[in-house]
Amino acid sequence: MERPNIPPDSKERTFLGTANYVFTVVFALEMFVKVVAAGMFYGTEPYFKSGWNIMDGLLVVVSIIDLLMSLISESSPKIFGILRVFRLLRSLRPLRVINRAPGLKLVVQTLLSSLRPIGNIVLICCTFFIIFGILGVQVSTLLLLLLLL
């Protein structure tokens, strides 16, 4: 939702700013209701026991920090320029959909569980590439020396 070349006074910039405020408030209210209903750390299903809820909570906190930084930095943009890194973490917002779609959640969990075996295969392939790369350089050097002599 962010494009640097949008003029500051355009309707699009105003709409994106308003949408950012609205979504941040809605997500914060959703988190608050979940924490009140389930408990934060203790209860039958505590909010911070689920990894997906931790990710949701982190995104809400990052959105609130970004919102506060944008309000503060309007008066002093150079001081808080480095804290705009929080905007990068907002790109994780679409991951919230995964928690609400059971089929998509299953696909993501399956992909994440298969990373370790795939990582071992990639490591073996890289080892072979390095060995044959070194062998190829040595053979081509030998052939070049034989042709020059």
N, C-alpha and C positions, 0 to 999 in steps of 0.2 A: 504494500500500500504506500510505499515511499518512493518518490522519484525526485532527485535533487533539482531537476530543471523546471519544476513547476513554480510559476511566479508566486511570491508570498501572498499577494492580494487576490488570487484567483478563487473562483468558486470551488474548483476542485480541491485546492489546498484547505479551504474552510471545511468542505465536506469530509476530507480525510482526517482532519484534526478532530472534528465532532465525532466521527465514527470511532476514532481511537479512544476518546473519552467514554463513549457509550459502551463499547466492548469491554473496556477495562472495568467499568462499574458493574456490568452484567457478570463478568467472570469473577470479580471479587465477591459479589453477592452470592453467586453460586457456591464459591468456596466457603463462605461464611455459613451458609445454610447447611452444607455438608458437614462442616466441623461441628456445628451445634447439634445436628441430628445424630451423628455417629460418634462424636467425641474426637478430640485431637490426637491424643496418644493412648488413652484408655477407653474401654467400652467394648461392646460386642464386635464391632467392625471399625476400629479406629481409623481416622482419615489418613494419618501418616504411616499406616502399616502397608498400604498398597503402593507399589512403585509408580503406578499410573497417577495416583493422587498426588504423590510427591512431585512428579513432573508438572501436573496441573498447578499445584501450589507454587512451584518455582516460577512458572510462567506468569502467574498472577502477580507475584512479588516483583518480578522483572518489569512487568507492565506498569505497576504502580510506581516503581523507582523511575522508570523512563518518563512517566507522566509528571512526576514531581521535578525531575531534572529539566524537562521542557518548560515547565512553569518558572523555575528558578533561573534557567539560563537565558530567558528572554531579557533579563536585566543585565546579566554578565555572561555573554556567550563564550568568552575566551577562557574563563576559569573552569567551566564544566564541559569543555569540548571533548576531553578525553573520556568522560563518563557516558558519552553517546554510544559506547560499545554495547550498552544494554539493548540498543535497537537491533543489533545483530541477533541477540537471543530471542527476540520476538518472532523471528522466522520459524521458530519451533511451534508456534501456535497451531498450525494445521495438524500437528501430532495429537492434539486433543480429540480429534475425530476418531482416532484409533481406539480409544477407550470406550466409545459409544457404539462401535460396530463390531460385534463378536467375531464375524468372519474375518474382517481385516485384522483384528487383534490376534487371531489364530495364525494368520499368514505372517505377521510381523514376528510373533514369538517363534514360529518355525524357522524363519530366516535367521533370527538371532541365535537360535540354538545350533544352527548348521554352520555358523562362522568358524568355530574351532576346528572341525574336520576339514573345512575348505582351506583354512589357514595353513594346516599341515601340508596339504597338497600344493598350495602356492609356494611354500617354503622348499619343498622337494623340487618343484619345477624351476625355481630360481637357482637352486644349487646346480642343477643340470645345465642351465643357461650359462652360469659362470664358468663351469668346467669346460663346456664346449666352446665358449667364447675365448678362454685362455688358450685352449688347444688350437682354435682357428687362427689366432694371432701368431702363435708359434709356428704353425705350418706355413702360413702365408709369408712370414719373415724368412723361413728356411727356403721357400721357393724363390723369393726375391733375391736372396743371396746366391742361390745356385744359378739364376739367370744372369746376374751381374758378373759372375766369375767366369 
